[in-house]
Amino acid sequence: MLFGEPAVLAGGRAGILSSRAMVPHRLARAAPRLLFALLLLPISYIAAAVIGGLTPANLAWRETDVGVTIYVETNGIHTGLLLPATAAGVDWRGFIRADHLADPRYAGRYLWIGWGDRRFFLETPGWADVKPSTLLSAAFGSGGTLMHVDHVAAPRPGDAVRPLRLTPAEYRRLARLVRASFVTGRAGEAIPLPGYGPADMFYEARGRYSLFNTCNSWTGSMLRQAGVRVGRWTPLSFTVMWWFDRPVTERR
């Protein structure tokens, strides 16, 4: 037994060394599969977004000839709704007040309203300010959300600003839904926070942002619940915008 022990130990050491040598080999063999899985995730997400965005809700809806004109606007990544400050009995001016602004003279006849991740909104006034940590925080579920409201003097219809007309009843329903996205104080008032400049503000909002509930999902949800024909799940900008025609002048 005494003479056999060193041999056994030597054999054990050799086995351990052999196992250690196999680790890099196994990792090398697993790497292509891991890379494929990592590539498959965004491809699967985009494919699901396209399917959800192409699957219509409110299929029978048609744009009215006479009604309230609103606009769906995008910057290529983020979508929002451009609504008249007052129309069809809805007056936003008592809720989103001019005196919330750094300079009330910038209060506009239209309000661009969007919903999104709190940290992303506050930390990225421009695309040059985007950080990977901010993107990851938003993608995997944020701790809070905000409404972003920009006062606009007049819409500029184009490829990124697409008009649609709603009946007064549809518009009032849309306005109620949008308003319900705001957190309100005891008196029912919106709760303002400073914006990027003199003509915009942030407001406390309801909901949780994630890859599956994005700013574009919010835009689609507001329109869908108001009765407008749009995709059933619209997490990406183009899945919202392709439902609405460009202005005639843009198509020439």
MARSE-561496 format. One record per residue (C-alpha): residue in three letters; x, y, z. Coordinates in steps of 0.2 Angstrom, whole numbers, padded with zeros to 4 digits, always signed. Example, Ala and Ser with C-alpha at 12.3 -4.5 7.8 and 13.67 -1.06 7.14 Angstrom:
2
ALA+0062-0022+0039/SER+0068-0005+0036/
***
This chain:
252
MET+0000+0000+0000/LEU+0014+0012+0004/PHE+0023+0009-0012/GLY+0006+0011-0022/GLU+0001+0028-0015/PRO+0014+0038-0024/ALA+0008+0030-0041/VAL-0010+0033-0037/LEU-0006+0051-0033/ALA+0004+0053-0048/GLY-0011+0046-0058/GLY-0023+0058-0050/ARG-0012+0073-0054/ALA-0011+0067-0072/GLY-0030+0066-0073/ILE-0032+0083-0065/LEU-0019+0090-0078/SER-0028+0081-0092/SER-0045+0088-0087/ARG-0038+0106-0085/ALA-0031+0104-0103/MET-0048+0099-0109/VAL-0056+0115-0103/PRO-0050+0127-0116/HIS-0054+0114-0129/ARG-0072+0113-0123/LEU-0073+0132-0122/ALA-0067+0133-0140/ARG-0080+0120-0146/ALA-0094+0129-0137/ALA-0089+0147-0143/PRO-0098+0145-0160/ARG-0114+0139-0152/LEU-0113+0153-0139/LEU-0110+0166-0153/PHE-0124+0159-0163/ALA-0136+0160-0148/LEU-0131+0178-0145/LEU-0134+0183-0163/LEU-0150+0173-0163/LEU-0158+0184-0149/PRO-0158+0201-0158/ILE-0164+0192-0174/SER-0178+0183-0165/TYR-0183+0200-0157/ILE-0184+0209-0173/ALA-0193+0195-0181/ALA-0206+0195-0167/ALA-0207+0214-0168/VAL-0211+0213-0187/ILE-0224+0199-0185/GLY-0232+0209-0170/GLY-0231+0225-0180/LEU-0239+0218-0196/THR-0253+0209-0186/PRO-0267+0222-0187/ALA-0279+0227-0173/ASN-0295+0237-0177/LEU-0294+0230-0195/ALA-0310+0238-0200/TRP-0305+0256-0194/ARG-0305+0269-0208/GLU-0298+0287-0206/THR-0312+0300-0206/ASP-0314+0313-0219/VAL-0318+0327-0206/GLY-0312+0327-0188/VAL-0296+0330-0177/THR-0279+0329-0186/ILE-0265+0322-0175/TYR-0248+0317-0180/VAL-0237+0302-0177/GLU-0219+0307-0176/THR-0202+0298-0175/ASN-0184+0303-0174/GLY-0180+0286-0181/ILE-0179+0277-0165/HIS-0192+0285-0154/THR-0210+0288-0158/GLY-0223+0300-0150/LEU-0240+0309-0153/LEU-0242+0327-0159/LEU-0258+0333-0152/PRO-0267+0350-0153/ALA-0267+0359-0137/THR-0286+0361-0139/ALA-0298+0352-0150/ALA-0315+0342-0148/GLY-0318+0348-0131/VAL-0300+0342-0125/ASP-0290+0357-0118/TRP-0272+0351-0112/ARG-0268+0369-0107/GLY-0274+0367-0089/PHE-0265+0350-0087/ILE-0249+0354-0096/ARG-0247+0372-0091/ALA-0237+0385-0100/ASP-0230+0390-0083/HIS-0222+0373-0081/LEU-0210+0379-0095/ALA-0193+0388-0091/ASP-0200+0401-0103/PRO-0220+0401-0104/ARG-0218+0411-0121/TYR-0214+0395-0129/ALA-0230+0387-0125/GLY-0236+0380-0142/ARG-0252+0376-0151/TYR-0247+0358-0152/LEU-0239+0346-0139/TRP-0228+0332-0144/ILE-0230+0318-0131/GLY-0220+0303-0128/TRP-0217+0290-0115/GLY-0200+0282-0110/ASP-0187+0276-0098/ARG-0183+0288-0085/ARG-0164+0286-0084/PHE-0163+0286-0103/PHE-0173+0302-0105/LEU-0163+0311-0091/GLU-0146+0306-0096/THR-0147+0307-0115/PRO-0152+0324-0121/GLY-0143+0320-0138/TRP-0138+0304-0146/ALA-0120+0308-0143/ASP-0124+0306-0124/VAL-0130+0288-0126/LYS-0121+0276-0114/PRO-0121+0257-0115/SER-0126+0256-0097/THR-0141+0267-0100/LEU-0146+0256-0115/LEU-0144+0240-0104/SER-0154+0247-0090/ALA-0168+0252-0101/ALA-0168+0235-0111/PHE-0169+0224-0095/GLY-0182+0234-0085/SER-0181+0251-0078/GLY-0185+0258-0061/GLY-0196+0272-0068/THR-0203+0281-0083/LEU-0207+0299-0088/MET-0218+0308-0101/HIS-0209+0320-0112/VAL-0219+0335-0118/ASP-0212+0346-0131/HIS-0222+0362-0136/VAL-0223+0364-0155/ALA-0229+0380-0164/ALA-0235+0371-0179/PRO-0233+0353-0186/ARG-0221+0350-0201/PRO-0229+0335-0210/GLY-0216+0324-0219/ASP-0209+0306-0219/ALA-0206+0308-0200/VAL-0222+0317-0196/ARG-0237+0308-0202/PRO-0255+0315-0200/LEU-0271+0305-0197/ARG-0288+0311-0194/LEU-0299+0305-0179/THR-0317+0307-0176/PRO-0320+0318-0160/ALA-0325+0303-0150/GLU-0309+0294-0155/TYR-0298+0309-0151/ARG-0307+0311-0134/ARG-0303+0293-0130/LEU-0285+0294-0136/ALA-0283+0310-0125/ARG-0290+0301-0109/LEU-0278+0286-0112/VAL-0263+0298-0114/ARG-0268+0308-0099/ALA-0269+0292-0089/SER-0251+0288-0093/PHE-0246+0303-0082/VAL-0244+0302-0063/THR-0255+0315-0055/GLY-0254+0325-0039/ARG-0268+0326-0026/ALA-0277+0339-0036/GLY-0276+0329-0052/GLU-0261+0340-0059/ALA-0247+0333-0069/ILE-0230+0333-0060/PRO-0217+0342-0070/LEU-0198+0340-0070/PRO-0186+0351-0080/GLY-0184+0347-0098/TYR-0169+0349-0110/GLY-0173+0367-0115/PRO-0186+0382-0114/ALA-0200+0373-0124/ASP-0200+0355-0116/MET-0204+0347-0100/PHE-0203+0330-0092/TYR-0218+0323-0081/GLU-0219+0309-0069/ALA-0227+0294-0078/ARG-0234+0277-0075/GLY-0228+0260-0081/ARG-0212+0251-0083/TYR-0200+0251-0098/SER-0192+0236-0105/LEU-0188+0228-0122/PHE-0206+0222-0123/ASN-0214+0238-0117/THR-0205+0252-0126/CYS-0209+0270-0131/ASN-0215+0263-0147/SER-0226+0250-0139/TRP-0234+0265-0129/THR-0237+0274-0145/GLY-0245+0259-0153/SER-0255+0255-0138/MET-0262+0272-0136/LEU-0268+0272-0154/ARG-0274+0254-0153/GLN-0285+0257-0138/ALA-0292+0273-0146/GLY-0298+0262-0160/VAL-0285+0266-0173/ARG-0279+0252-0185/VAL-0261+0248-0180/GLY-0250+0233-0176/ARG-0254+0222-0160/TRP-0236+0224-0154/THR-0225+0239-0160/PRO-0209+0239-0150/LEU-0199+0247-0164/SER-0201+0264-0173/PHE-0205+0257-0190/THR-0218+0245-0184/VAL-0228+0260-0179/MET-0224+0272-0193/TRP-0228+0260-0208/TRP-0247+0260-0203/PHE-0248+0279-0208/ASP-0246+0286-0225/ARG-0234+0300-0228/PRO-0241+0317-0233/VAL-0246+0318-0252/THR-0232+0331-0255/GLU-0219+0319-0248/ARG-0225+0305-0260/ARG-0222+0315-0276/
***
